[in-house]
Amino acid sequence: DVFMEEWKMERNQLNTLNAARLTTYMAENYTKLGYSDRLFAQHASQKLGFPVAVHHVNVRRKTLGIPANHQQVQGGTVVRVSTAEFEALKARVEALEQALVARHE
């Protein structure tokens, strides 16, 4: 079961050498790659040659003061839109509101 394997791995401490290697790798690559913590953990596991859990990435990212590449929301999905997309959506909502007001006058 994947959940149990990840839970066990999150409980495992990295030895000092691997912790330092992960920290250095994150400082150099986390922002540049743009992966979520989960994807970065998978990527780092392959690149560094030892198992890296999401927890390991999350703790070191916070310690290094690196913002998350992707917002994490419990029970929901975060949608990112460009400024142009946002303005187009805003204009559409305003047009719909005006149409509703005109319809009820």
C-alpha positions in Angstrom: 0.0 0.0 0.0 1.6 3.3 -1.2 0.2 5.3 1.7 1.8 3.0 4.3 5.1 3.0 2.5 5.2 6.8 2.4 4.1 7.0 6.0 7.0 4.7 7.0 9.5 6.7 4.9 8.3 10.0 6.4 9.1 8.6 9.8 12.7 7.7 8.7 15.3 10.2 9.6 17.9 11.0 6.9 21.5 10.5 8.1 23.6 13.7 8.4 25.3 13.3 5.0 22.0 12.6 3.1 20.3 15.5 4.9 23.1 17.8 3.9 23.0 16.6 0.3 19.3 17.1 0.1 19.5 20.6 1.6 22.2 21.6 -0.9 20.3 20.1 -3.8 17.1 21.9 -2.7 18.8 25.2 -2.3 20.2 24.9 -5.9 17.2 23.3 -7.6 13.8 23.6 -5.8 12.7 27.0 -7.2 14.3 26.4 -10.6 12.5 23.1 -11.2 9.1 24.4 -10.1 7.9 21.0 -8.8 5.5 20.6 -5.9 7.0 19.1 -2.7 5.7 15.7 -3.6 7.2 15.7 -7.2 10.5 17.2 -5.9 10.8 14.4 -3.4 10.4 11.8 -6.2 12.8 13.7 -8.4 15.4 14.1 -5.6 15.1 10.4 -4.7 16.2 9.5 -8.2 18.9 12.2 -8.5 20.4 11.7 -5.1 20.1 7.9 -4.9 18.3 7.6 -1.5 14.6 7.7 -0.5 13.3 11.3 0.0 9.9 11.8 1.5 7.6 14.8 1.1 8.1 15.5 4.7 11.9 15.8 4.2 11.4 18.3 1.4 8.7 20.3 3.3 10.8 20.7 6.4 14.0 21.7 4.6 12.1 24.1 2.3 10.7 25.9 5.3 14.0 25.9 7.0 15.7 27.4 3.9 12.9 30.0 3.7 11.9 28.9 0.1 8.3 29.4 -0.7 6.3 26.5 -2.0 6.1 26.2 -5.8 2.5 25.1 -5.5 0.1 26.2 -2.9 -1.2 23.3 -0.7 -4.8 23.5 0.2 -6.5 20.9 2.4 -9.7 19.6 0.7 -9.6 21.9 -2.3 -7.8 22.7 -5.5 -5.9 25.9 -6.2 -6.2 27.3 -9.6 -3.6 29.7 -11.0 -4.7 32.1 -13.7 -2.7 34.8 -15.4 -3.6 38.5 -15.0 -5.1 38.6 -18.5 -7.3 35.5 -17.7 -8.3 37.1 -14.4 -9.3 40.3 -16.2 -11.3 38.4 -18.8 -13.1 36.5 -16.1 -13.8 39.7 -14.2 -15.2 41.4 -17.3 -17.4 38.3 -18.0 -18.8 38.3 -14.4 -19.5 42.0 -14.6 -21.4 41.5 -17.9 -23.4 38.7 -16.4 -24.3 40.8 -13.4 -25.4 43.7 -15.6 -27.5 41.3 -17.7 -29.2 40.0 -14.6 -29.9 43.5 -13.3 -31.3 44.6 -16.6 -33.5 41.5 -16.8 -35.1 42.2 -13.4 -35.7 45.9 -14.1 
